[in-house]
Amino acid sequence: MDEVIQVTQWFSSITPRKKAKLFFFTTHADAPTPMVGSNDVDTHEETQLPLATTVALHNFKNIDEFLKKKVNTFSCYNVIENEITKTDYEYLRFYSACKYLDVVPPFLDLEKKSAIQNKFEMTDEERDYRLLLDSADLVLEKVRDSLKPAGVSQMWTALRKDRNLIRGVKTIEIIGFFVDPNPTGIKECLFFFIVRHLQMIKKINRVNTNRLERLIAQCDESSACEEGKTIDFIIDSLRFYPTELYPFGFCLIMCVIEGRDGAMQEIEKTMEISRHLGMITHTEKNPTKETIELVKKELMKPKYQFYSSFTCWFMSHGDSNSIVLAGGETIEREWFLTSFPDISTFQLKPKVFFMVSCRGANKFSLKGDEFEGQSATCDYYDIGSALIRNRMLDITDSVRDISYVQPMMDTLVAYSTILDHLSGRADTHGSIYVDRACVLMSENISRGRSLTEILEHLSQDLHEILQETMDEDRIVYKQACHYDSFFRKTLKLPYTRYPKEDVQSAPQ
């Protein structure tokens, strides 16, 4: 069959709502691109034009033309070996969006997709189409689904009234002030236009969504929200780190086995929980400083920009300032922690570090006969008031900026013990902290709990356990863990438990 006829038939089978979503996903505002000037306002306005004209004219002709142009570009595209291009990113985004919406064109060259994934050096697990979807866009799609057409119209009115948000933007005037969002697909186009516009003028990104939340807060709940939804519910959904769908993120497990009884058990437990959470995992046994440098270099590869989060388990001996690597080599703990968050592929994404090692030799020792012989170490075992608000500073948009971010932002570091103290291990099962952390995370999958809630529960649980030193003194003591957080949103555990076999056989 002639390809022109195939394209025409494919378009006729797609609903207006899915066309709007396909346009939205394939014009991802933060998609990485090596093209100079690709983030200029004029370029973004050109991309926004099909949405603006669709809303203004209630006609999908320009979106159709945009998508057809993409299809034609992909049909003629010859995959160049080694060099990763803007079209490579766009091809993968387009394919994943079509797969997600169940509208994959029968004429799309899947061998070409595979060749592009080879350029990204993707493993079999990483070829799952869900990795290629942007989680932040999926969250925004759910927000749009929670709003009625009237709600999106009210957001538009609020945006138009704020001169700081519309000054100098031509596509705003194409739509006009009053909009009828009721025809099929128009609500979607208007909402997606608002979102991409706020991204274009650098008012929101995947972490900073306050400006979008303020637009939603101005809506009238009785007419704006779909049945069963509230304004608070919609805004709350934007206050979590976007980690929708599989995979939950990338997990790096580094474990020094030399001189650490139970280390292999630690690896098994952390690998198991990371798989249940839907993470793609890489393990390094007996890491050296050279290993760490190679891993950091690996994580800077373009494919890691598709991941939604980064988790690292580092298990070894240590003291107040250092951690011990293979062969007795030591590195400063602070050097390790500050070198990873600055990796650009995980910027604006949650980064969690579990640092499992002693930080000294002190112990919170327990005295008294009742504690003798008792331990788990020897055996496996909005501002709410207008009045308050009126007394606060009026922080205007002119003094806010979301473009520059301190490297440690969006990072959480969980320590197995407090400074200058021991971190206990069981003789055969390794770190007590690792064991309890994995148990609590496993128990709380599908319960809607956040990581910090689980860490607080872990702190309580661990501090109840009596441990005993492995030297001849056999001192009974307690261990206290804690965490330092630079998070700007809440990180929730996924609602789905992924068995090992499901992760390995994820759909392509």
Disulfide bonds with the S-S distance in Angstrom:
none
